[in-house]
């Protein structure tokens, strides 16, 4: 089994890369989706969040009230550290279980861990390769404004709040340039897939 870390800043085209790899047969494990699942009603992580931050962070239907929690941890590094101390181990445990299941189902599986905050969070996984989706900041701002309807100031703030391009590129084994055409991006992904298949 090969474990590939896939990361990239907001609007970098990372989802396009993950979808293309999945269409070739990769098992894609989505860190963001798991992060939502581990705080669903009835989970130990949600109970721990309520205990630490109070019942105000739980919505009337029992789900996590993300805006209320965000208002507490945004701009408070100590509170954010406490929250991460609850959620990160839960995400890691679930992700690891999915990697193991994929490897047991197919010893030659190519597992892609789609993890936006690979650089920002302390990832203890042993990736065989780290793939970075890369487009310059101006391209990504334009995508956020045109495709997601975000205003420019908010788009710039989101990009600034993440790791810098240099920090991401420093951990890359493979860089997929996503600033050009979709066809060019997919060509690079297809070439990467052939390389991974040859190595499995």
Residue pairs with C-beta under 8 A, 6 or more apart in sequence:
1 99
1 102
1 103
1 106
1 107
1 108
1 109
1 110
1 111
2 109
2 110
2 111
2 128
2 129
2 196
2 199
2 200
3 99
3 111
3 113
3 125
3 126
3 127
3 128
4 21
4 26
4 110
4 111
4 112
4 113
4 127
4 128
4 129
4 130
4 131
4 196
5 113
5 115
5 118
5 123
5 125
5 127
5 129
5 130
5 131
6 14
6 17
6 18
6 21
6 112
6 113
6 114
6 115
6 130
6 131
6 133
7 14
7 115
7 116
7 117
7 118
7 119
7 130
7 131
7 132
7 133
7 168
7 171
8 14
8 17
8 116
8 132
8 133
8 134
8 168
8 178
9 116
9 133
9 140
9 159
9 162
9 163
9 165
9 168
10 116
10 140
10 144
10 158
10 159
10 162
11 135
11 139
11 140
11 141
11 143
11 144
11 147
11 148
11 155
12 133
12 134
12 135
12 140
12 178
13 133
13 135
13 176
13 178
13 185
14 114
14 116
14 133
15 114
16 133
16 178
16 182
16 185
16 186
16 189
17 131
17 133
17 176
17 178
17 185
17 189
18 28
18 30
18 112
18 114
20 186
20 189
20 190
20 193
21 28
21 110
21 112
21 189
21 192
21 193
22 28
22 112
24 190
24 193
25 110
26 110
26 111
26 112
26 193
26 196
27 102
27 106
27 109
27 110
27 111
27 112
28 111
28 112
28 114
29 95
29 98
29 99
29 102
29 111
29 112
29 113
29 114
30 114
31 91
31 95
31 113
31 114
31 115
31 116
31 117
32 114
32 116
34 91
34 94
34 95
34 98
35 87
35 91
37 43
37 94
38 45
38 87
38 90
38 91
38 94
39 45
39 46
39 49
39 64
39 87
39 90
40 46
40 63
41 61
41 62
41 63
43 90
44 90
45 86
45 87
45 90
46 58
46 64
48 86
49 57
49 64
49 69
49 83
49 86
49 87
50 57
50 58
52 82
52 83
52 86
53 69
53 72
53 79
53 83
56 65
56 68
57 64
57 65
57 68
57 69
57 72
58 64
58 65
59 65
69 83
72 79
73 79
73 80
73 83
74 80
84 121
88 121
92 124
95 113
95 125
96 125
99 111
99 113
99 125
102 109
102 111
103 109
103 111
108 200
110 193
110 196
110 197
110 200
112 131
113 125
113 127
115 121
115 123
116 162
117 162
117 163
118 130
118 168
118 171
119 163
119 167
119 168
119 171
120 162
120 163
128 199
129 173
129 174
129 196
130 171
130 172
130 173
130 174
131 172
131 173
131 174
131 175
131 176
131 192
132 168
132 169
132 171
132 172
132 174
132 175
132 176
133 176
133 178
134 165
134 168
134 169
134 172
134 175
134 176
134 177
134 178
134 179
135 143
135 177
135 178
135 179
136 165
136 179
137 159
137 165
139 179
140 155
140 159
141 152
141 155
141 156
141 159
144 150
144 154
144 155
144 158
144 159
145 151
145 152
145 155
150 158
169 175
174 192
176 185
176 188
176 189
176 192
177 184
177 185
177 188
178 185
